[in-house]
Amino acid sequence: MKPVISFASAALFAASLFQTISAQTYMTGLGKYGSHNYVPNTILPYYAVKNYPVMDFNSNDLRCRTTETDVTQTDTQVFQIDKAGTNVTLYWEPDSKTIVTKEPLPAFINGPCMVYMAPYEYDATDGWFKIFELGKYGSKWCTDKIREARGKLDVMIPKDIAPGKYYLRGETIGLNYSELTMWDDYTQGAQSFANCAVIEIVEGGDVVPDGEKIPGIYHRKDKSLKGDFEYADDSYKMPGPAVYKAGSSSSTSNLLKVTSAQTYMAGIDNYGEISPADNTILPYYAIKNFLVMDFDSNDLRCRTPETDHSHTTA
């Protein structure tokens, strides 16, 4: 059965959709902390309508609002950061071709801000970890903070992040129409404005934190994305994963320790024997002490695909 829409709700929908299309924002560049200007051409290519929001949180558009994530195939500059632990400034502004305003974010966009990183790969699908978030503080949202700073947001790169290239994803989420999800379409609801740059950390630590897939970090029915947030307070729960803190145990450096110093069963003997009988264990993988952490994997069974002993020396 098709939904029945009153003229009043249809008018409200049309008005909200018009604002959705005609008055939004995008990230324009990155700058050194304390600088007054951003470095041009540091953001991956925009779509034709570069200020259009993403409201389908299962879409690949949620990642960077672009299909071009291979920086070598674009004119995008890699933004160099001399040392992990320093701040970088993200800049936002509206699309001057469609918006008559001097505000970096239109006044009606209110909501949280997040910044993510991921190891540089051409498809940018996996490995996203959050390094910054700010929601409601007092009577203001993070979007107010950006407006007050004339489009700037300063974010620190965690000091233990390993040197190398990464995506840097800045995002604001508009919650102004998050209560208007009347049926399952993608012309209403919370609005994501995410853009990505490619950065290179020259000097850093030895950690690449565990990450998440995008899409996959948000869902339309999340309590932090669906509802009326006009009177939200400091208890507003941020969407997405927790922020990575320098020194956290969820990291590649810890994973290396886990996988490089483990154990395996060497053999079986009769009770009282000093040494196990030779060749009593089914064949190991090449890395015989490698652990299994995927409990849905067949490797959980015996850590080997060779379970027919007649075809082995076991």
PyMOL commands that set and color helices and strands:
alter all, ss='L'
color gray80, all
select helices_A, chain A and resi 7-22+61-64+71-73+142-148+178-180+252-260+299-302+309-311
alter helices_A, ss='H'
color red, helices_A
select strands_A, chain A and resi 25-32+79-83+87-94+113-119+129-134+136-137+140-141+152-156+164-174+191-203
alter strands_A, ss='S'
color yellow, strands_A
deselect
rebuild
show_as cartoon
